[in-house]
Amino acid sequence: MNFGLTKTQQLFQQMIREFAEKEVKPLAAEVDDTERFPMETVEKMAKLGLFGIYIPKNYGGAGGDHIMYSIAVEELSRVCATTGVILSAHTSLCMSPIWEFGTEEQKQKYLPKLASGEWIGAFGLTEPNAGTDAAGQQTTAVEDGDDYILNGSKIFITNAGPAHVYVVATMTNKALGNKGITTFIVEAGTPGFSIGKKEHKLGIRGSATCELIFENCRVPKANMLGKMGEGFKVAMKTLDGGRIGIASQALGIAQGAMDETVKYTKERKQFGRSISAFQNTQFQMADLETKVQAARLLVRSAAWKQDMGMPFSADAAMGKLFAAETAMEVTTKAVQFHGGYGYTREYPVERMMRDAKITEIYEGTSEVQRMVIAAKLFK
Amino acid sequence: MKIVVCIKQVPDTTVIKINPVTGTLIRDGVPSIMNPDDKGGLEMALQLKDQYGAHVTVITMGPPQADAILREAYAMGADEAILLTGREFGGADTLATSHTIAAALKNLEYDLIIAGRQAIDGDTAQVGPQIAEHLGLPQVSYVAGLEYKDGKFIVKKETEEGYQMLEVAGPVLLTALASGFKARYMNVAGIVDAFDKPVAVWGVDKVNLPLEMLGLKGSGTRVYKSFTKGVKAAGEVHEVDAEQAVGLIVSKLKEKFII
């Protein structure tokens, strides 16, 4: 058994950590403050090949693995959770289903441009009345000659707006429930497809979160992703992988808050000594560090299982559940350790606390993760 | 164009600590990195490659673990890597190092040799210029910018006063400043491939020199003692005009028996 990273993964971690520190961290506060999508960072990431980490080389990817991808989201989120989720949604939620369920033509058409970062990807599942209950899809796709006509809307879609390619779940046969869902690849600029309201959020404020609107949007049959009625399976498998991405994001946020708190408590003096010298600080921080390391092991093990081709659905759910709750706990305590300063925007921990909350909600709430874990337990 | 870049693995001195009792570096747990000026030199080579096409070879002298910086160089875009290693090379000062590397370079074809200006662990800035001397090559040190025109290199050399623009034909040795060439990040696909590429391991047999010229034996200098500089007392600040300042300085120097 080997818990260490391979030499390749270590070299990759060295690169992404340096990139995050030098290129991403300096923008994090401003991106949050102004709710600005950091396009310049996206362009730099594209140049390095970060948008196609585990996509095979014959489809324009870097040919790496899911552990490297997890490390990338973690290290980016350690300094800026917005940047972490841009990569996660693009990779796990758009490229992965095309790679896994796409026809050869679809793969050839979309993967090279997505993997190079020339195109950004997004995924549309959630609707006003279909959140955790994904089967409640009301967006419809009706066959018409060589096309399907889409009508309806999606909400809370990450990367919507900057994205060029959207994987969209629709209802093609309501009577069949889950088995009546079909996914399509929809390109930005398709007539009848528009981007609606942009959300103003508590955290990850630089990431674009918008509504997708379909009004008689004509999509060629060739853009059906997976088979007719297979959409629920596509969505669930996609979310399994996505959970590793968001678990990595949560882990990164937690680690970032730990780093800031270690630094601050060593510098901050009260009663004549550093507050890191107090046992209250030490014991609480020891507990938090233990949880962060435990979260990392869960997340890495889920990514490793995915690389090995083993079932990883419950592992991803456990990783995401534990990492998200750890991120919330660590960031809340990080603000407490920083005292009044931690409550101001002079220090990054308040942003980290706001960013952490979403990891307990999106790509399946913590409650959904418990459902997934329990389903495996009691099957 | 054939370019050889000389690189060195060094402890990251930005995180290094010094043992207050012995005055020596605490190397435990200190990450090893590619020397920043050498990384700038590699960037200089890769920029020439991007613009004009070139074959970039990196060479390092060091222990087997120096392999790590060669992999990094591959991931940045180098084409070939050589590790010059062997016990005979151990304990070398700048003279023995430059003799060894120059002798190794005789096995290669080159239009341009690039070295970093200096390494952050020794700060001598001697090895690059010495290699040029041993090979009988022209050299320009402190290079902050470079163009290639009509078969000649247009070199921007940094001096204390400003810059000199020099024109030089290859083969030539340049020493690079990290500040002049912001090194690119490793590319993800390059990282994935880096450990599948061959690193040529050269030993003493590739260096046609008597053993007395290598390693500790070939070193003209010995480290007598290394120690941490004492902390200077805070200086004094006098806000006076130039004329008064001259008088003040002269009186201070006399006070200390310096003049």
Chai-1 contact restraints between the chains, C-beta under 6 A:
chainA,res_idxA,chainB,res_idxB,connection_type,confidence,min_distance_angstrom,max_distance_angstrom,comment,restraint_id
A,K7,B,F195,contact,1.0,0.0,6.0,A-B,restraint_1
A,T8,B,F195,contact,1.0,0.0,6.0,A-B,restraint_2
A,L11,B,I191,contact,1.0,0.0,6.0,A-B,restraint_3
A,F12,B,I191,contact,1.0,0.0,6.0,A-B,restraint_4
A,M15,B,Y185,contact,1.0,0.0,6.0,A-B,restraint_5
A,M15,B,M186,contact,1.0,0.0,6.0,A-B,restraint_6
A,F19,B,Y185,contact,1.0,0.0,6.0,A-B,restraint_7
A,L48,B,Y185,contact,1.0,0.0,6.0,A-B,restraint_8
A,L48,B,N187,contact,1.0,0.0,6.0,A-B,restraint_9
A,L48,B,V188,contact,1.0,0.0,6.0,A-B,restraint_10
A,G49,B,N187,contact,1.0,0.0,6.0,A-B,restraint_11
A,G49,B,V188,contact,1.0,0.0,6.0,A-B,restraint_12
A,G49,B,A189,contact,1.0,0.0,6.0,A-B,restraint_13
A,L50,B,V188,contact,1.0,0.0,6.0,A-B,restraint_14
A,I53,B,V188,contact,1.0,0.0,6.0,A-B,restraint_15
A,A62,B,V188,contact,1.0,0.0,6.0,A-B,restraint_16
A,A62,B,A189,contact,1.0,0.0,6.0,A-B,restraint_17
A,A62,B,V192,contact,1.0,0.0,6.0,A-B,restraint_18
A,G63,B,V192,contact,1.0,0.0,6.0,A-B,restraint_19
A,G64,B,V192,contact,1.0,0.0,6.0,A-B,restraint_20
